[in-house]
Structure formats: C-alpha cells, structure tokens
Amino acid sequence: MFFDLSAPDYDAYVYVDYFDAGGTVLHLSPNDVVPLTLSQAQSRLRVDAQKTGDPGLQTVVGPPYGQEIAVAFAASHPLYPGLRPFSEEATPYLIWLSERVAEARAAHPDFKGEWVYFFMSTAAR
C-alpha cells in the first residue's frame, strides 16, 4: 500500500496514521524508518514504498479486514517529541493526539493544522 499527498500551502510537519478495522492505529509517518521532517509548502509526499528499494515502509494490508481509514495531519509546529509505538490502540491515541494539538495551539499563536482522510474497504483476495 502506498499513496501520494501534497503538503498544505504552508511549511508543515506531516503525520500519517492508518486505522485498521480492528481498532488499531499504525503510524506510517513518523516512525523508526520514516523520520518527522518539515515539508515545504505544496510539496509532493509519498507515503510508504511503492516497490522494494523505495524509501519508506512496504505496508501490506491483512486481517482483520473491513472499513479502514488513512489520515494525514499537517501541523505548522511539531506536535510531540520522539516517536509513538508503530502500532497502538486507536481510541487512547486519538485522545492523546487531541491533547497535543490543544497544547500546540496554546503554545504557538500562529499554529496551523489541517487533515485529510481516505476511507478504504479491505478484504482477503
């Protein structure tokens, strides 16, 4: 699995998460392989590797199958230091992430943030 995105119209740190049908979130960016970097305004971004040898993770969708969602969140300031575990339960993570966004807004009066999401339906071949 891979997809292409465009950064927003301002320089931003882009976080990409994949929420699977089982209630788990996978952090596609940043993680141990893909560092958090400042993306230039309106630059093109590739999430995950299209083929072996490309930079990024090579993600293969597996069970549990069903309705899933990929979310990209762009922020003008980093939301947190370090990395989250590659995989974790979605509900506590979303609460934690909401708190980090609130903290960033309070700390940076010029904070900008936006997101885009893609719904997917997965099934065994």
C-alpha positions in Angstrom: 0.0 0.0 0.0 1.2 3.5 -0.8 -0.3 6.8 -1.7 0.8 10.3 -2.7 -0.1 13.6 -0.9 0.5 17.3 -1.3 1.6 19.3 1.7 -0.6 22.2 2.7 0.0 25.8 1.5 2.4 26.4 4.4 5.5 24.5 5.6 4.3 21.7 7.8 5.1 18.5 9.7 3.0 15.7 8.3 1.8 12.9 10.5 0.2 9.9 8.7 -1.8 7.2 10.5 -3.6 4.1 9.3 -6.6 3.0 11.4 -7.5 -0.7 10.8 -10.8 -2.5 11.1 -9.6 -4.0 14.5 -9.3 -0.7 16.3 -5.5 -0.4 15.9 -3.6 2.6 14.5 -0.3 2.2 12.6 1.9 5.2 12.4 3.1 5.4 8.8 4.9 8.6 9.5 6.8 9.3 11.6 8.2 6.0 12.8 11.6 4.2 13.2 12.0 4.1 9.4 10.4 7.4 8.3 11.5 10.4 10.4 9.4 13.5 11.0 10.6 16.2 8.7 9.4 19.7 7.8 7.7 19.5 4.4 7.8 22.6 2.2 4.5 24.2 1.3 2.6 22.4 -1.5 5.4 19.8 -1.9 4.6 16.2 -3.0 4.9 13.5 -0.5 4.9 9.7 -1.0 3.6 7.6 2.0 5.1 4.1 2.1 7.1 2.4 -0.5 5.6 1.6 -3.9 8.2 -1.1 -4.6 11.2 -2.7 -3.0 14.0 -0.3 -2.7 11.8 2.8 -2.5 12.2 4.8 0.7 9.6 4.2 3.4 7.8 1.2 4.7 6.3 -1.5 2.5 2.9 -2.0 4.0 0.7 -5.0 3.2 -2.9 -4.9 4.4 -4.0 -8.1 6.2 -6.7 -9.2 8.6 -8.8 -8.0 10.2 -10.5 -6.7 7.1 -13.3 -4.2 6.8 -13.7 -0.4 6.9 -10.4 1.3 7.4 -9.1 4.9 7.2 -5.8 6.6 6.5 -5.4 10.1 8.0 -2.7 12.7 7.3 -2.4 15.6 9.7 -0.3 18.6 8.9 0.9 20.9 11.6 3.0 24.1 11.4 4.8 23.1 14.6 5.8 19.6 15.8 3.1 18.0 18.0 5.4 15.9 20.2 9.0 14.9 20.6 10.1 11.4 19.8 8.1 8.6 18.3 4.9 6.7 19.2 5.0 2.9 19.1 4.5 1.7 15.5 1.1 0.1 16.5 -1.2 1.0 19.3 -4.9 1.1 20.2 -6.7 3.9 18.3 -9.0 5.3 21.0 -6.4 6.3 23.6 -4.1 7.6 20.8 -6.8 9.9 19.5 -7.4 11.3 22.9 -3.7 11.8 23.4 -3.3 13.4 19.9 -6.2 15.8 20.6 -4.4 16.9 23.8 -1.2 17.5 21.8 -3.0 19.6 19.3 -4.6 21.7 22.0 -1.1 22.2 23.6 0.4 23.3 20.3 -2.4 25.8 19.7 -1.9 27.2 23.2 1.9 27.4 22.8 2.0 28.8 19.3 -0.4 31.6 18.4 0.5 31.2 14.7 -0.3 27.4 14.8 -1.9 26.0 11.7 -3.2 22.4 11.4 -5.4 20.5 9.0 -6.1 16.9 8.0 -7.3 14.8 5.1 -8.5 11.3 5.3 -9.2 8.4 2.9 -11.8 5.7 3.6 -10.9 2.2 2.4 -12.6 -1.2 2.5 -10.3 -4.1 2.7 -10.9 -7.8 2.1 -9.0 -11.0 1.5 -8.1 -11.7 -2.1 
